[in-house]
Amino acid sequence: MYAAVVGLRACGRPESLTDWRAAVGGAARDSVRDVGGRGPVLLAVAAAALCAWMLLPLAFLAPGPLALALTGVDVRMPHRPGAVTALPE
């Protein structure tokens, strides 16, 4: 399970386009730091598998929940550059 979460988080990182080793390393660090982020990613994998299992033509919907979960987990991490944080009052 941990390898699947790290792999999916690596796919969602911007540096995965140019340097896979850096993307996997960063995803592994983020997975260790953000234990709560594993849940949404695993639930998205389950939702994608359920869509594909119920009816094969629904398999094209599988990337939707995965992309949404990876984006949500990435946005909620405040220590990442470019992450959205709460506005100061």
Residue frames as qw, qx, qy, qz and C-alpha x, y, z in Angstrom:
[[0.000, 0.884, 0.467, 0.000, 0.00, 0.00, 0.00],
 [0.315, -0.779, 0.087, 0.536, 2.80, 2.41, 0.89],
 [0.391, -0.130, 0.588, 0.696, 4.45, 1.89, -2.51],
 [0.192, 0.620, 0.667, 0.366, 1.17, 2.62, -4.30],
 [0.148, -0.929, -0.267, 0.209, 0.67, 5.85, -2.34],
 [0.375, -0.607, 0.317, 0.625, 4.25, 6.97, -3.01],
 [0.383, 0.137, 0.686, 0.603, 3.94, 6.09, -6.70],
 [0.106, 0.778, 0.575, 0.227, 0.71, 8.01, -7.12],
 [0.236, -0.907, -0.086, 0.337, 2.03, 11.00, -5.21],
 [0.441, -0.354, 0.466, 0.680, 5.15, 10.94, -7.38],
 [0.310, 0.445, 0.669, 0.508, 2.96, 11.05, -10.49],
 [0.048, -0.903, -0.423, -0.054, 1.22, 14.14, -9.14],
 [0.426, -0.686, 0.073, 0.586, 4.44, 16.07, -8.52],
 [0.429, 0.871, -0.072, -0.229, 5.55, 18.65, -11.12],
 [0.079, -0.700, 0.678, 0.209, 9.13, 17.36, -11.21],
 [0.733, 0.050, 0.679, -0.008, 7.91, 13.95, -12.40],
 [0.654, 0.742, 0.085, -0.122, 7.98, 15.38, -15.93],
 [0.389, 0.804, -0.435, 0.113, 11.74, 15.78, -15.89],
 [0.176, 0.453, -0.801, 0.350, 13.28, 13.87, -12.97],
 [0.775, -0.309, -0.455, -0.311, 11.55, 10.74, -11.69],
 [0.624, -0.071, -0.600, 0.496, 14.09, 10.07, -8.95],
 [0.021, 0.121, -0.309, 0.943, 13.50, 13.48, -7.41],
 [0.576, -0.257, -0.233, -0.740, 9.73, 13.02, -7.72],
 [0.795, -0.232, -0.559, -0.036, 9.78, 9.62, -5.99],
 [0.469, -0.008, -0.529, 0.708, 12.11, 10.90, -3.27],
 [0.175, -0.177, 0.143, -0.958, 9.92, 13.93, -2.64],
 [0.696, -0.264, -0.371, -0.555, 6.78, 11.81, -2.64],
 [0.717, -0.167, -0.628, 0.252, 8.32, 9.42, -0.13],
 [0.229, 0.032, -0.431, 0.872, 9.27, 12.32, 2.15],
 [0.399, -0.206, -0.063, -0.891, 5.80, 13.83, 1.84],
 [0.747, -0.244, -0.543, -0.295, 4.18, 10.48, 2.62],
 [0.574, -0.147, -0.619, 0.516, 6.23, 10.15, 5.80],
 [0.061, 0.033, -0.269, 0.961, 5.53, 13.75, 6.89],
 [0.515, 0.002, -0.014, -0.857, 1.84, 13.73, 5.98],
 [0.108, 0.041, 0.989, -0.091, 0.38, 10.48, 7.30],
 [0.404, 0.484, 0.534, -0.563, -3.16, 11.86, 7.00],
 [0.393, 0.554, -0.346, -0.648, -2.68, 12.31, 3.27],
 [0.021, -0.153, 0.967, 0.205, -2.52, 8.57, 2.71],
 [0.356, 0.362, 0.767, -0.392, -6.22, 8.11, 3.46],
 [0.500, 0.655, 0.090, -0.560, -7.65, 10.22, 0.63],
 [0.264, 0.525, -0.704, -0.400, -5.22, 8.68, -1.85],
 [0.096, -0.028, 0.994, -0.034, -6.14, 5.13, -0.81],
 [0.423, 0.491, 0.595, -0.475, -9.85, 5.98, -0.89],
 [0.437, 0.655, -0.233, -0.571, -9.41, 7.38, -4.40],
 [0.124, 0.320, -0.906, -0.246, -7.70, 4.16, -5.49],
 [0.250, 0.231, 0.905, -0.256, -10.63, 2.20, -4.04],
 [0.451, 0.621, 0.275, -0.579, -13.13, 4.46, -5.84],
 [0.341, 0.576, -0.550, -0.500, -11.26, 4.05, -9.12],
 [0.004, 0.128, -0.989, -0.073, -11.15, 0.27, -8.71],
 [0.349, 0.396, 0.734, -0.426, -14.86, 0.22, -7.86],
 [0.459, 0.633, -0.063, -0.620, -15.70, 2.26, -10.97],
 [0.303, 0.451, -0.758, -0.362, -13.71, -0.12, -13.16],
 [0.110, -0.001, 0.984, -0.144, -15.12, -3.20, -11.45],
 [0.447, 0.420, 0.540, -0.576, -18.77, -2.19, -11.66],
 [0.676, 0.673, 0.295, -0.064, -18.81, -1.50, -15.36],
 [0.707, -0.060, 0.284, 0.645, -15.79, -1.55, -17.63],
 [0.302, 0.685, 0.282, 0.599, -16.83, 1.55, -19.64],
 [0.357, -0.926, -0.084, -0.092, -16.64, 3.49, -16.36],
 [0.808, -0.222, 0.024, 0.545, -12.88, 2.82, -16.26],
 [0.390, 0.520, 0.112, 0.752, -12.29, 6.11, -18.10],
 [0.347, -0.845, -0.099, -0.396, -13.62, 7.86, -14.97],
 [0.846, -0.346, -0.234, 0.330, -10.90, 6.32, -12.78],
 [0.515, 0.202, -0.138, 0.822, -8.33, 9.13, -13.21],
 [0.198, -0.720, -0.184, -0.639, -10.84, 11.70, -11.91],
 [0.692, -0.708, -0.087, -0.107, -10.93, 10.68, -8.24],
 [0.826, -0.126, -0.046, 0.548, -7.20, 9.99, -8.31],
 [0.347, 0.451, 0.048, 0.821, -6.37, 13.45, -9.64],
 [0.373, -0.760, -0.142, -0.512, -8.77, 15.09, -7.18],
 [0.818, -0.553, -0.101, 0.124, -7.26, 13.26, -4.20],
 [0.734, 0.027, -0.009, 0.679, -3.68, 13.96, -5.25],
 [0.134, 0.600, 0.090, 0.783, -4.45, 17.64, -5.78],
 [0.545, -0.745, -0.149, -0.355, -6.26, 17.91, -2.47],
 [0.849, -0.405, -0.082, 0.329, -3.46, 16.22, -0.55],
 [0.590, 0.234, 0.039, 0.771, -0.88, 18.41, -2.27],
 [0.057, -0.703, -0.133, -0.696, -2.77, 21.64, -1.55],
 [0.645, -0.723, -0.144, -0.198, -3.23, 20.90, 2.15],
 [0.816, -0.200, -0.121, 0.529, 0.53, 20.55, 2.77],
 [0.033, -0.995, -0.049, 0.081, 1.71, 24.01, 3.89],
 [0.503, -0.635, 0.407, 0.421, 5.45, 23.30, 3.73],
 [0.646, 0.282, 0.544, 0.455, 5.43, 22.64, -0.01],
 [0.078, -0.308, 0.196, 0.928, 6.35, 25.55, -2.32],
 [0.272, -0.078, -0.542, -0.791, 3.27, 26.83, -4.08],
 [0.223, -0.406, -0.879, 0.110, 0.90, 25.27, -1.57],
 [0.250, -0.636, -0.250, -0.686, -2.19, 27.24, -0.71],
 [0.319, -0.172, -0.691, 0.626, -2.28, 28.43, 2.89],
 [0.119, -0.799, -0.573, 0.138, -4.83, 30.32, 4.93],
 [0.231, 0.704, 0.079, 0.667, -4.94, 34.04, 4.30],
 [0.325, -0.124, -0.519, 0.781, -3.70, 36.24, 7.15],
 [0.121, -0.801, -0.586, -0.025, -6.32, 38.28, 8.92]]
